[in-house]
Amino acid sequence: MVIPLQDQDVLPGRRECAALLHLLFILIVFAVIIIPVSASDSFNSSAQPSATGPAIVHIGVYVVDFSDFSVQQGTYSTNFYLNIDSDANVSLDDFELMNGHTTSIDTIINTPEEKNYRIFAVMTANPDLRLFPFDKHTLPILIEPKIYTERDMVFVIDENNTGLDSEANIPGWTITGMNALVTNKTYEAGEIPYSRAVFDYSIERDVESTILKFFLPISLIVIVSLASLLMKVSSRLGLNGSMFLAAVLIHWRIADDIPLVAYATFLDFFMIITYATLVMVLVSGILILKFTEDKNLHRVEQVNYWSIRIIPAVSISLYILLFLSLLL
């Protein structure tokens, strides 16, 4: 059969149109499926650490001030600037304070490479009261990634954005220094550790307020009690009893400011020596009263003689040894 010339020209044109339609369909499928997937991968790669190695995050903390430090509760308030510098496009949502919670956050800088926040937070500390009331404490700020381990993210201290404001202070305390370092932390045996940024701030009680508040009242009681040894009359027993009661009340008031701990503090040892001194003075007064009633003046003289020479020497020696222990 012979196809007319006109039909021979139309058939190839239809074939070309069909081929163009198939090509157009393929391009549409590519645009609908492949391009969004690629865009999603590109977005995720900018928001997450690189798969080729851990993301390096430069982190800095500049503390403006401390307040409301409570030894009894082990808490304190602080406000600081947190600076984050990284190519991984991370934000504050990727991190958490391990020893506290934020109460207010203001964003200062928010770019893909750098973030800066003004943070107000309530933090917790672990007070060491062994030297109370000459105690020294560390106020830490601990920051970790929420989900990324050291395989995904590693901290580096940004020294240019880390520091402590010169006007920062805590009433009754002296800020003695700060330290910043990066360590790691694991929560289960065998797991990959998390990178942890640690910012420590050291404080200690003011020496003047410590002496005036804690030791001056007790020292006066001990001095009056020891001075009563010069009295040879039995009436000194009432004076010593009053001194002992006053020491107990002062000790109770001071100890009420600190939590119950499982170890003896410096104040406990100081009060043990104080109670021992007051008891020895009381016993000497009781003996003098007994021998006076028995009209045994010789025994009265002996008790008075040895009390004046032994009790002050033992008491002062124990106090000296106790305070020398602070230097060890």
TORVEXKOL-125462 format. One record per residue (C-alpha): z, y, x; residue in one letter. Coordinates in steps of 0.25 Angstrom, whole numbers, padded with zeros to 4 digits, always signed. Layout:
// residues N
ZYXA/...
This chain:
// residues 328
+0000+0000+0000M/-0004+0014+0005V/+0007+0025+0004I/+0001+0038+0000P/+0002+0049+0011L/+0011+0058+0003Q/+0022+0047+0001D/+0021+0043+0016Q/+0026+0058+0019D/+0037+0058+0009V/+0044+0044+0013L/+0048+0048+0028P/+0054+0062+0022G/+0063+0054+0013R/+0067+0045+0025R/+0071+0058+0033E/+0079+0064+0022C/+0087+0051+0020A/+0090+0051+0035A/+0094+0065+0035L/+0104+0062+0023L/+0110+0050+0031H/+0112+0059+0043L/+0118+0070+0034L/+0127+0060+0028F/+0132+0055+0041I/+0135+0070+0046L/+0143+0072+0033I/+0151+0059+0035V/+0154+0064+0050F/+0158+0078+0045A/+0167+0072+0034V/+0174+0061+0042I/+0173+0063+0057I/+0175+0078+0059I/+0188+0079+0051P/+0194+0067+0059V/+0190+0073+0072S/+0196+0086+0067A/+0209+0079+0064S/+0209+0072+0077D/+0207+0086+0084S/+0219+0092+0076F/+0228+0081+0079N/+0225+0081+0093S/+0229+0096+0094S/+0242+0093+0086A/+0247+0081+0093Q/+0249+0077+0108P/+0237+0072+0115S/+0235+0057+0116A/+0232+0058+0131T/+0246+0062+0134G/+0258+0069+0130P/+0257+0083+0125A/+0265+0093+0134I/+0274+0103+0126V/+0280+0114+0134H/+0293+0118+0126I/+0302+0129+0128G/+0315+0134+0122V/+0321+0148+0123Y/+0334+0149+0117V/+0338+0163+0111V/+0352+0160+0107D/+0363+0150+0103F/+0374+0151+0092S/+0384+0143+0084D/+0387+0133+0095F/+0398+0123+0089S/+0405+0114+0099V/+0411+0107+0087Q/+0398+0104+0080Q/+0389+0103+0092G/+0379+0113+0086T/+0373+0127+0090Y/+0362+0136+0085S/+0351+0142+0093T/+0338+0149+0092N/+0327+0148+0102F/+0312+0149+0105Y/+0304+0136+0106L/+0291+0137+0113N/+0281+0125+0113I/+0268+0125+0122D/+0259+0114+0121S/+0244+0110+0119D/+0248+0099+0109A/+0249+0110+0098N/+0263+0106+0094V/+0273+0114+0086S/+0288+0114+0083L/+0285+0103+0072D/+0283+0093+0083D/+0297+0095+0089F/+0311+0094+0085E/+0325+0099+0089L/+0333+0086+0093M/+0346+0093+0092N/+0345+0103+0081G/+0337+0109+0070H/+0330+0122+0068T/+0334+0132+0057T/+0323+0142+0059S/+0310+0142+0066I/+0300+0154+0069D/+0286+0152+0075T/+0283+0162+0086I/+0271+0156+0092I/+0262+0145+0086N/+0249+0142+0093T/+0243+0128+0097P/+0248+0129+0111E/+0261+0136+0109E/+0273+0137+0099K/+0285+0146+0099N/+0296+0145+0089Y/+0309+0153+0087R/+0319+0142+0082I/+0333+0143+0077F/+0341+0129+0077A/+0354+0123+0076V/+0356+0113+0087M/+0366+0102+0091T/+0373+0100+0104A/+0382+0089+0110N/+0395+0097+0115P/+0402+0091+0127D/+0417+0095+0125L/+0423+0088+0137R/+0426+0101+0144L/+0430+0109+0131F/+0433+0120+0131P/+0425+0122+0144F/+0414+0114+0138D/+0399+0116+0141K/+0388+0112+0132H/+0373+0110+0131T/+0365+0116+0119L/+0352+0108+0119P/+0339+0110+0112I/+0331+0097+0111L/+0317+0097+0107I/+0308+0084+0105E/+0295+0081+0099P/+0296+0075+0085K/+0287+0063+0086I/+0280+0064+0100Y/+0285+0056+0111T/+0283+0059+0126E/+0270+0052+0125R/+0265+0063+0116D/+0273+0075+0120M/+0281+0080+0132V/+0289+0093+0133F/+0289+0102+0145V/+0299+0113+0146I/+0293+0127+0144D/+0301+0135+0154E/+0295+0148+0151N/+0299+0147+0137N/+0313+0141+0139T/+0326+0149+0141G/+0338+0155+0135L/+0340+0169+0130D/+0349+0177+0139S/+0356+0182+0126E/+0359+0168+0121A/+0374+0165+0120N/+0384+0157+0112I/+0398+0164+0109P/+0409+0157+0117G/+0399+0150+0126W/+0391+0153+0139T/+0377+0148+0140I/+0376+0142+0155T/+0361+0138+0155G/+0350+0130+0150M/+0341+0118+0153N/+0328+0113+0148A/+0321+0100+0151L/+0313+0089+0145V/+0318+0075+0143T/+0315+0064+0133N/+0322+0056+0122K/+0320+0043+0116T/+0326+0038+0103Y/+0323+0023+0103E/+0323+0013+0115A/+0309+0012+0120G/+0303+0023+0113E/+0295+0034+0120I/+0304+0046+0123P/+0302+0060+0117Y/+0301+0072+0126S/+0313+0081+0124R/+0315+0096+0128A/+0329+0099+0131V/+0334+0113+0132F/+0349+0114+0135D/+0358+0126+0135Y/+0372+0125+0142S/+0384+0132+0137I/+0399+0133+0140E/+0411+0140+0135R/+0415+0154+0140D/+0426+0152+0150V/+0434+0165+0145E/+0434+0161+0130S/+0438+0146+0134T/+0450+0151+0142I/+0454+0161+0132L/+0452+0152+0120K/+0457+0138+0125F/+0465+0139+0137F/+0473+0152+0136L/+0481+0148+0124P/+0485+0135+0130I/+0488+0140+0144S/+0497+0150+0138L/+0505+0139+0130I/+0506+0131+0143V/+0511+0142+0151I/+0521+0146+0141V/+0526+0131+0140S/+0527+0130+0155L/+0534+0143+0157A/+0544+0138+0147S/+0549+0128+0158L/+0556+0139+0164L/+0565+0139+0152M/+0577+0131+0153K/+0581+0132+0139V/+0578+0122+0128S/+0572+0132+0119S/+0559+0131+0127R/+0556+0118+0119L/+0552+0126+0107G/+0543+0135+0115L/+0536+0123+0121N/+0535+0116+0107G/+0528+0129+0102S/+0518+0129+0114M/+0515+0115+0112F/+0512+0117+0097L/+0503+0129+0101A/+0495+0121+0111A/+0492+0110+0100V/+0487+0121+0090L/+0478+0128+0101I/+0473+0114+0105H/+0470+0110+0090W/+0463+0124+0088R/+0454+0122+0100I/+0451+0108+0098A/+0446+0111+0084D/+0434+0118+0089D/+0428+0106+0096I/+0424+0092+0089P/+0431+0079+0092L/+0426+0072+0104V/+0428+0059+0110A/+0433+0064+0123Y/+0444+0074+0129A/+0440+0088+0132T/+0445+0097+0142F/+0453+0104+0132L/+0460+0091+0128D/+0464+0088+0142F/+0469+0102+0143F/+0477+0101+0131M/+0483+0087+0136I/+0488+0094+0148I/+0494+0106+0139T/+0501+0096+0130Y/+0506+0088+0142A/+0512+0101+0148T/+0518+0106+0135L/+0524+0092+0132V/+0530+0092+0146M/+0536+0106+0144V/+0541+0101+0130L/+0548+0089+0136V/+0555+0097+0147S/+0560+0106+0136G/+0565+0094+0128I/+0572+0088+0140L/+0579+0102+0143I/+0583+0103+0128L/+0589+0088+0129K/+0596+0091+0142F/+0601+0104+0138T/+0607+0098+0125E/+0614+0087+0134D/+0619+0098+0143K/+0612+0092+0155N/+0608+0104+0163L/+0604+0096+0175H/+0594+0089+0167R/+0589+0102+0161V/+0587+0108+0175E/+0579+0095+0180Q/+0570+0096+0168V/+0568+0111+0170N/+0566+0109+0185Y/+0555+0098+0184W/+0548+0104+0172S/+0545+0117+0179I/+0540+0109+0191R/+0532+0098+0184I/+0526+0102+0171I/+0519+0115+0176P/+0514+0107+0188A/+0508+0096+0180V/+0502+0104+0170S/+0495+0114+0179I/+0490+0103+0187S/+0484+0096+0175L/+0478+0109+0171Y/+0472+0111+0184I/+0466+0097+0185L/+0460+0098+0171L/+0453+0111+0174F/+0448+0106+0188L/+0441+0095+0180S/+0432+0106+0174L/+0426+0107+0188L/+0423+0092+0190L/
